[in-house]
Amino acid sequence: MPDTLTRAAVAAMVDHTLLKPEATPADVAALIAEAAELGVYAVCVSPSMLPLRAGAQKVAVVAGFPSGKHHSLVKGSEARLAEQQGADEVDMVIDVGAAVAGDFNAVLADILTVRGGLADATVLKVILETAALGDEAIVECCLAAERAGADFVKTSTGFHPAGGATTSAVRLMAQTVGGRLGIKASGGIRTADAAREMIESGATRLGLSGTRAVLDGFPD
C-alpha cells in the first residue's frame, strides 16, 4: 500500500452509486455525467434504470435489494434481465436472515442460483450486510460466495439500520478470501480518511454516493 493514494487511483476503485428509491432518470443522467468527469470505475444503479449508456464506465446494478428476502429465483431473474439490458456487474444481497440463523447452505444456494444465470464475464458481487452479522457468519458467507463462483464480497447495502462498512469487517473479509475475491466496502464512507482506512484494511472496490467529496480529499 503506497504512503499516498492519488485521486485518480482511488477513483479507479469507485462504484459511483445512486440507489435512492426516489431517483429519477434525470438523476441517473447526472450521475453518469459526474462519473465521467471524476473518472470512476463504474456507476451503480437500480435495475429499473436500465438500459443506459455510461460511456467508459462499467454499469453495475443491484439484485434482491435492499432486504435480500426475495426468492432466489426472483434474484436470479432480476440479475439475468439486468445483464440482458447491458449490466456489466450485479451486486446481489444474500438472505441475511439465513446467515444469522447459521444456514450457510441456504446462503450458498442463493448465490449459486444468481451466478448460474449469468455469463462468466458478468461480475457478481455478494452483499453480506456485515453490520448485522457476527465474525463467524461473515467468514462463512465469504467462503460460500467463493464456492458459488462470485467475484467479490461486499460489506453492505447502505440501507440497513445496523450500519454500513467497518474496517474490522473489511479486514476479516480480506483475511478470508482476499487475493481470490475482490473486497467491496460500501455504506457510510463519506470522507477521504474513511476511504483510505477501508483500502488499507483490504478493500479493492469502494461503493460511494458522495464520491466527489471523498476524492477531493486525495492529492492529484
Residue, then its C-alpha position, 0 to 999 in steps of 0.5 A: m500500500p503506497d504512503t499516498l493514494t492519488r485521486a485518480a487511483v482511488a477513483a479507479m476503485v469507485d462504484h459511483t452509486l445512486l440507489k435512492p428509491e426516489a431517483t429519477p432518470a434525470d438523476v441517473a443522467a447526472l450521475i453518469a455525467e459526474a462519473a465521467e468527469l471524476g473518472v470512476y470505475a463504474v456507476c451503480v444503479s437500480p435495475s429499473m434504470l436500465p438500459l443506459r449508456a455510461g460511456a467508459q464506465k462499467v454499469a453495475v446494478v443491484a439484485g434482491f435489494p435492499s432486504g435480500k428476502h426475495h426468492s432466489l429465483v426472483k434474484g436470479s431473474e432480476a440479475r439475468l434481465a439486468e445483464q440482458q439490458g447491458a449490466d456489466e456487474v450485479d451486486m446481489v444481497i444474500d438472505v441475511g436472515a439465513a446467515v444469522a440463523g447459521d444456514f450457510n447452505a441456504v446462503l450458498a444456494d442463493i448465490l449459486t442460483v444468481r451466478g448460474g444465470l449469468a455469463d462468466a464475464t458478468v461480475l457478481k458481487v455478494i452483499l453480506e450486510t456485515a453490520a448485522l452479522g457476527d465474525e463467524a457468519i461473515v467468514e462463512c458467507c465469504l467462503a460460500a460466495e467463493r464456492a458459488g463462483a462470485d467475484f467479490v464480497k461486499t460489506s453492505t447495502g447502505f440501507h440497513p439500520a445496523g450500519g454500513a462498512t467497518t474496517s474490522a469487517v473489511r479486514l476479516m473479509a480480506q483475511t478470508v478470501g482476499g487475493r481470490l475475491g475482490i473486497k467491496a466496502s460500501g455504506g457510510i464512507r463519506t470522507a477521504d480518511a474513511a476511504r483510505e482506512m477501508i483500502e488499507s484494511g483490504a478493500t479493492r472496490l469502494g461503493l460511494s454516493g458522495t464520491r466527489a467529496v471523498l476524492d477531493g480529499f486525495p492529492d492529484 
